[in-house]
Amino acid sequence: MDDRVKSCCAGFYELPVVALLLGDELHPGGAALTRKLAAATLVGRDTRVLDVACGRGESARVLATHFACRVVGIDYSEKNVGLANELTEDAGLSDRVHFVQGDAEQLPFDAGSFDVVICECSLCIFPQLSTALGEFQRVLRAGGRAGISDVVLNEEVPESLQDLLGRALCISGALSVDGYRNALGAAGFLAIRTRDVSGVLSDMIARIERRVSTVKHFLSEEQLGLPDGFSVPRSRIAEARDFVASGGVGYALITAKKSRTD
């Protein structure tokens, strides 16, 4: 069952409609929030970084360009990994960044391989979150740091938002701030800090609204690559916007450390 869920989630981000709705920024906050996450986890020159659920590799390339670190990205989607490596070669960053296909719950790396592990808007969709966090712990060196940005759920998600749009916004599987803190603590992480950056989620919804208004004038639902029977009515996007504005859901930047004595 978990493998089917992972394949479904990986395939979801390959859909043409997702690229049209989200553009190059597949997570709220885009490159600017990635840089804040890197600064919060003390990424610097030659820091060994693992980007879990890296998608097409945009964050990894941002990190290598701005911080001169070395990045390995891992994603469940072979298609995304292939595209990420092509884009990285085109950008001239292959000496510092490369990507592999793999499972966040079974990371194919030795213990202590990385200084920093980052995971952006993906932790909430892992079927076995505790297993994934245990893997983050294992591959980090003693004293290493984890950086997570993700949707934070403050109220129950309306049933109408538990569909493609809800998944695109990572609303349908999100935890509360305490939920993330408890999960990190149970995995052995220390010095857990959270920062509310909910404005980036509102910005993403506004961008989706603009894109939907534009693309529907030029493309059919077949060209959009929408699943059978699905559409993205403006009323649904407005509902998501209102749910964010009401405080029902937000976004957080979370950092934590692995013990230096491990």
C-alpha beads as a LAMMPS data file, in Angstrom:
LAMMPS data file: protein, C-alpha beads

262 atoms
261 bonds

1 atom types
1 bond types

-500.0 500.0 xlo xhi
-500.0 500.0 ylo yhi
-500.0 500.0 zlo zhi

Masses

1 110.0

Atoms # bond

1 1 1 0.000 0.000 0.000
2 1 1 2.751 2.483 0.948
3 1 1 4.541 1.895 -2.375
4 1 1 1.350 2.739 -4.258
5 1 1 0.961 5.913 -2.202
6 1 1 4.559 6.936 -2.925
7 1 1 4.192 6.230 -6.638
8 1 1 0.969 8.228 -6.705
9 1 1 2.572 11.205 -4.946
10 1 1 5.637 11.103 -7.205
11 1 1 3.477 10.838 -10.318
12 1 1 1.292 13.701 -9.130
13 1 1 4.154 16.187 -9.424
14 1 1 4.828 14.976 -12.973
15 1 1 1.349 16.038 -14.128
16 1 1 1.411 18.899 -16.677
17 1 1 -1.266 20.749 -14.729
18 1 1 0.953 20.892 -11.633
19 1 1 3.752 22.563 -13.589
20 1 1 1.224 25.020 -14.990
21 1 1 -0.265 25.787 -11.581
22 1 1 3.003 26.045 -9.638
23 1 1 5.627 26.955 -12.238
24 1 1 9.253 26.426 -11.225
25 1 1 8.475 26.938 -7.533
26 1 1 6.970 23.626 -6.435
27 1 1 6.903 24.642 -2.780
28 1 1 5.672 27.815 -1.051
29 1 1 8.290 30.518 -0.688
30 1 1 10.379 29.258 -3.587
31 1 1 14.095 30.013 -3.749
32 1 1 13.892 32.816 -1.160
33 1 1 12.598 30.452 1.528
34 1 1 15.135 27.809 0.504
35 1 1 17.917 30.322 1.177
36 1 1 16.405 31.150 4.589
37 1 1 16.241 27.452 5.420
38 1 1 19.867 27.014 4.398
39 1 1 20.961 29.972 6.520
40 1 1 19.025 28.623 9.505
41 1 1 20.821 25.267 9.205
42 1 1 24.230 26.954 8.772
43 1 1 24.878 25.738 5.244
44 1 1 28.203 27.059 3.977
45 1 1 31.038 26.325 1.573
46 1 1 31.468 22.575 1.031
47 1 1 28.696 21.679 3.505
48 1 1 27.356 18.250 2.548
49 1 1 23.603 18.663 2.010
50 1 1 20.951 16.061 1.273
51 1 1 17.758 17.401 -0.339
52 1 1 14.998 14.844 0.285
53 1 1 12.092 14.798 -2.184
54 1 1 14.070 17.179 -4.374
55 1 1 11.688 17.241 -7.323
56 1 1 13.374 18.762 -10.365
57 1 1 16.297 20.000 -8.309
58 1 1 15.666 23.729 -8.209
59 1 1 16.419 24.044 -4.482
60 1 1 19.631 22.022 -4.793
61 1 1 20.872 24.308 -7.560
62 1 1 19.948 27.392 -5.525
63 1 1 21.934 26.051 -2.554
64 1 1 25.006 25.227 -4.619
65 1 1 24.925 28.615 -6.362
66 1 1 24.387 30.775 -3.272
67 1 1 26.254 28.803 -0.602
68 1 1 28.935 26.880 -2.572
69 1 1 27.852 23.692 -0.805
70 1 1 27.707 20.162 -2.201
71 1 1 24.240 18.728 -2.654
72 1 1 22.792 15.316 -3.301
73 1 1 19.107 15.313 -4.178
74 1 1 16.885 12.256 -3.879
75 1 1 13.396 11.803 -5.266
76 1 1 11.025 8.865 -5.696
77 1 1 10.294 9.897 -9.297
78 1 1 12.791 8.647 -11.891
79 1 1 11.430 11.222 -14.322
80 1 1 12.134 14.094 -11.928
81 1 1 15.624 12.772 -11.169
82 1 1 16.477 12.526 -14.862
83 1 1 15.220 16.045 -15.511
84 1 1 17.015 17.388 -12.421
85 1 1 20.345 15.999 -13.602
86 1 1 19.820 17.417 -17.114
87 1 1 18.979 20.887 -15.787
88 1 1 21.954 20.775 -13.426
89 1 1 24.331 19.849 -16.231
90 1 1 22.923 22.689 -18.341
91 1 1 23.527 25.069 -15.412
92 1 1 27.164 23.939 -15.099
93 1 1 26.690 22.695 -11.546
94 1 1 27.279 18.953 -11.973
95 1 1 30.550 19.169 -10.056
96 1 1 28.610 20.165 -6.916
97 1 1 25.113 18.744 -7.381
98 1 1 23.743 15.389 -8.457
99 1 1 20.504 13.474 -8.063
100 1 1 19.509 9.877 -7.407
101 1 1 16.241 8.000 -7.410
102 1 1 15.279 6.584 -4.037
103 1 1 12.922 6.354 -1.092
104 1 1 12.990 8.833 1.795
105 1 1 12.104 5.969 4.119
106 1 1 15.092 3.880 2.956
107 1 1 17.831 6.376 2.125
108 1 1 20.644 4.722 0.106
109 1 1 23.468 6.462 2.000
110 1 1 25.871 5.493 4.760
111 1 1 25.362 6.707 8.316
112 1 1 26.870 10.143 8.961
113 1 1 27.140 11.036 5.254
114 1 1 25.719 14.569 5.493
115 1 1 26.044 17.758 7.526
116 1 1 22.520 18.968 6.694
117 1 1 19.304 17.316 5.524
118 1 1 16.566 19.520 4.074
119 1 1 13.017 18.591 3.131
120 1 1 10.664 21.186 1.657
121 1 1 6.884 20.757 1.595
122 1 1 7.194 16.977 1.424
123 1 1 7.455 15.562 4.936
124 1 1 3.688 15.715 5.354
125 1 1 3.103 13.389 2.387
126 1 1 5.420 10.549 3.511
127 1 1 3.322 7.480 4.437
128 1 1 5.718 6.565 7.295
129 1 1 6.856 9.939 8.617
130 1 1 8.615 8.502 11.681
131 1 1 10.625 6.124 9.488
132 1 1 11.722 8.978 7.238
133 1 1 12.821 11.104 10.205
134 1 1 14.756 8.134 11.552
135 1 1 16.544 7.958 8.222
136 1 1 17.316 11.692 8.399
137 1 1 18.900 11.026 11.796
138 1 1 20.921 8.091 10.526
139 1 1 22.501 9.816 7.522
140 1 1 23.376 12.988 9.472
141 1 1 26.756 13.260 11.163
142 1 1 26.839 13.858 14.922
143 1 1 25.784 17.465 15.474
144 1 1 24.266 17.660 11.992
145 1 1 21.153 19.709 11.304
146 1 1 17.765 19.124 9.706
147 1 1 15.818 21.875 7.972
148 1 1 12.157 21.420 7.097
149 1 1 9.591 23.737 5.595
150 1 1 6.056 22.465 5.485
151 1 1 2.359 23.151 5.729
152 1 1 1.045 23.425 9.284
153 1 1 -2.511 22.386 10.019
154 1 1 -4.414 24.287 12.697
155 1 1 -7.945 23.054 11.944
156 1 1 -9.551 20.042 10.293
157 1 1 -9.277 20.199 6.499
158 1 1 -12.629 20.585 4.708
159 1 1 -13.472 17.514 2.635
160 1 1 -13.649 19.670 -0.484
161 1 1 -9.928 20.472 -0.156
162 1 1 -8.818 16.862 0.134
163 1 1 -8.308 16.491 -3.622
164 1 1 -5.768 17.461 -6.294
165 1 1 -5.720 21.099 -5.224
166 1 1 -5.346 20.147 -1.564
167 1 1 -2.474 17.850 -2.484
168 1 1 -0.827 20.533 -4.632
169 1 1 -0.868 22.782 -1.575
170 1 1 0.115 19.884 0.753
171 1 1 -2.909 20.749 2.881
172 1 1 -4.500 17.322 3.022
173 1 1 -1.634 15.568 4.876
174 1 1 -0.256 18.332 7.071
175 1 1 0.402 18.167 10.836
176 1 1 0.148 20.788 13.555
177 1 1 3.301 22.528 14.804
178 1 1 3.190 20.309 17.896
179 1 1 2.760 17.292 15.628
180 1 1 6.004 18.073 13.799
181 1 1 7.831 18.873 17.024
182 1 1 6.699 15.617 18.620
183 1 1 7.683 13.596 15.559
184 1 1 11.149 15.175 15.446
185 1 1 11.625 14.687 19.166
186 1 1 10.574 11.036 18.946
187 1 1 13.199 10.561 16.211
188 1 1 15.874 11.865 18.566
189 1 1 16.275 15.421 17.297
190 1 1 17.141 18.228 19.702
191 1 1 16.955 22.044 19.714
192 1 1 13.772 22.024 17.643
193 1 1 12.809 25.531 16.544
194 1 1 9.833 26.676 14.474
195 1 1 9.190 29.908 12.621
196 1 1 5.819 30.947 11.190
197 1 1 6.147 31.931 7.517
198 1 1 2.485 31.515 6.564
199 1 1 2.567 34.443 4.158
200 1 1 4.307 32.273 1.556
201 1 1 1.277 29.971 1.373
202 1 1 -1.040 32.886 0.628
203 1 1 1.376 34.031 -2.069
204 1 1 1.338 30.565 -3.676
205 1 1 -2.464 30.468 -3.768
206 1 1 -2.537 33.923 -5.356
207 1 1 -0.085 32.698 -8.006
208 1 1 -2.241 29.629 -8.696
209 1 1 -5.310 31.861 -9.097
210 1 1 -3.507 34.023 -11.646
211 1 1 -2.247 30.993 -13.571
212 1 1 -5.646 29.280 -13.656
213 1 1 -7.223 32.443 -15.024
214 1 1 -4.572 32.622 -17.735
215 1 1 -4.206 29.020 -18.867
216 1 1 -7.943 28.300 -19.054
217 1 1 -8.215 30.925 -21.782
218 1 1 -5.666 29.093 -23.944
219 1 1 -5.681 25.388 -23.023
220 1 1 -8.347 22.689 -22.850
221 1 1 -8.638 20.361 -19.836
222 1 1 -7.119 17.624 -22.027
223 1 1 -4.093 19.831 -22.752
224 1 1 -3.790 20.649 -19.061
225 1 1 -3.383 16.945 -18.310
226 1 1 -6.137 16.947 -15.704
227 1 1 -7.224 13.584 -14.280
228 1 1 -10.627 12.375 -15.513
229 1 1 -13.487 14.259 -13.964
230 1 1 -11.305 16.900 -12.293
231 1 1 -11.400 20.647 -12.768
232 1 1 -9.989 23.597 -10.850
233 1 1 -12.924 25.995 -10.374
234 1 1 -12.104 29.412 -9.063
235 1 1 -14.488 28.819 -6.170
236 1 1 -12.295 25.918 -4.974
237 1 1 -9.170 28.060 -5.062
238 1 1 -11.028 30.818 -3.248
239 1 1 -11.995 28.278 -0.584
240 1 1 -8.341 27.326 -0.142
241 1 1 -7.402 31.000 0.097
242 1 1 -10.067 31.602 2.726
243 1 1 -8.949 28.548 4.720
244 1 1 -5.421 29.977 4.835
245 1 1 -6.648 33.495 5.636
246 1 1 -8.770 32.184 8.513
247 1 1 -5.713 30.584 10.115
248 1 1 -6.915 27.054 9.465
249 1 1 -3.630 26.240 7.790
250 1 1 -0.247 27.930 7.710
251 1 1 3.376 27.304 6.833
252 1 1 6.431 26.863 9.032
253 1 1 10.188 26.709 8.811
254 1 1 11.491 24.094 11.244
255 1 1 15.084 23.333 12.266
256 1 1 16.503 20.678 14.544
257 1 1 19.867 19.139 15.509
258 1 1 21.241 15.664 15.927
259 1 1 23.047 15.065 19.202
260 1 1 26.820 15.575 19.103
261 1 1 27.318 12.450 21.161
262 1 1 25.756 10.018 18.667

Bonds

1 1 1 2
2 1 2 3
3 1 3 4
4 1 4 5
5 1 5 6
6 1 6 7
7 1 7 8
8 1 8 9
9 1 9 10
10 1 10 11
11 1 11 12
12 1 12 13
13 1 13 14
14 1 14 15
15 1 15 16
16 1 16 17
17 1 17 18
18 1 18 19
19 1 19 20
20 1 20 21
21 1 21 22
22 1 22 23
23 1 23 24
24 1 24 25
25 1 25 26
26 1 26 27
27 1 27 28
28 1 28 29
29 1 29 30
30 1 30 31
31 1 31 32
32 1 32 33
33 1 33 34
34 1 34 35
35 1 35 36
36 1 36 37
37 1 37 38
38 1 38 39
39 1 39 40
40 1 40 41
41 1 41 42
42 1 42 43
43 1 43 44
44 1 44 45
45 1 45 46
46 1 46 47
47 1 47 48
48 1 48 49
49 1 49 50
50 1 50 51
51 1 51 52
52 1 52 53
53 1 53 54
54 1 54 55
55 1 55 56
56 1 56 57
57 1 57 58
58 1 58 59
59 1 59 60
60 1 60 61
61 1 61 62
62 1 62 63
63 1 63 64
64 1 64 65
65 1 65 66
66 1 66 67
67 1 67 68
68 1 68 69
69 1 69 70
70 1 70 71
71 1 71 72
72 1 72 73
73 1 73 74
74 1 74 75
75 1 75 76
76 1 76 77
77 1 77 78
78 1 78 79
79 1 79 80
80 1 80 81
81 1 81 82
82 1 82 83
83 1 83 84
84 1 84 85
85 1 85 86
86 1 86 87
87 1 87 88
88 1 88 89
89 1 89 90
90 1 90 91
91 1 91 92
92 1 92 93
93 1 93 94
94 1 94 95
95 1 95 96
96 1 96 97
97 1 97 98
98 1 98 99
99 1 99 100
100 1 100 101
101 1 101 102
102 1 102 103
103 1 103 104
104 1 104 105
105 1 105 106
106 1 106 107
107 1 107 108
108 1 108 109
109 1 109 110
110 1 110 111
111 1 111 112
112 1 112 113
113 1 113 114
114 1 114 115
115 1 115 116
116 1 116 117
117 1 117 118
118 1 118 119
119 1 119 120
120 1 120 121
121 1 121 122
122 1 122 123
123 1 123 124
124 1 124 125
125 1 125 126
126 1 126 127
127 1 127 128
128 1 128 129
129 1 129 130
130 1 130 131
131 1 131 132
132 1 132 133
133 1 133 134
134 1 134 135
135 1 135 136
136 1 136 137
137 1 137 138
138 1 138 139
139 1 139 140
140 1 140 141
141 1 141 142
142 1 142 143
143 1 143 144
144 1 144 145
145 1 145 146
146 1 146 147
147 1 147 148
148 1 148 149
149 1 149 150
150 1 150 151
151 1 151 152
152 1 152 153
153 1 153 154
154 1 154 155
155 1 155 156
156 1 156 157
157 1 157 158
158 1 158 159
159 1 159 160
160 1 160 161
161 1 161 162
162 1 162 163
163 1 163 164
164 1 164 165
165 1 165 166
166 1 166 167
167 1 167 168
168 1 168 169
169 1 169 170
170 1 170 171
171 1 171 172
172 1 172 173
173 1 173 174
174 1 174 175
175 1 175 176
176 1 176 177
177 1 177 178
178 1 178 179
179 1 179 180
180 1 180 181
181 1 181 182
182 1 182 183
183 1 183 184
184 1 184 185
185 1 185 186
186 1 186 187
187 1 187 188
188 1 188 189
189 1 189 190
190 1 190 191
191 1 191 192
192 1 192 193
193 1 193 194
194 1 194 195
195 1 195 196
196 1 196 197
197 1 197 198
198 1 198 199
199 1 199 200
200 1 200 201
201 1 201 202
202 1 202 203
203 1 203 204
204 1 204 205
205 1 205 206
206 1 206 207
207 1 207 208
208 1 208 209
209 1 209 210
210 1 210 211
211 1 211 212
212 1 212 213
213 1 213 214
214 1 214 215
215 1 215 216
216 1 216 217
217 1 217 218
218 1 218 219
219 1 219 220
220 1 220 221
221 1 221 222
222 1 222 223
223 1 223 224
224 1 224 225
225 1 225 226
226 1 226 227
227 1 227 228
228 1 228 229
229 1 229 230
230 1 230 231
231 1 231 232
232 1 232 233
233 1 233 234
234 1 234 235
235 1 235 236
236 1 236 237
237 1 237 238
238 1 238 239
239 1 239 240
240 1 240 241
241 1 241 242
242 1 242 243
243 1 243 244
244 1 244 245
245 1 245 246
246 1 246 247
247 1 247 248
248 1 248 249
249 1 249 250
250 1 250 251
251 1 251 252
252 1 252 253
253 1 253 254
254 1 254 255
255 1 255 256
256 1 256 257
257 1 257 258
258 1 258 259
259 1 259 260
260 1 260 261
261 1 261 262
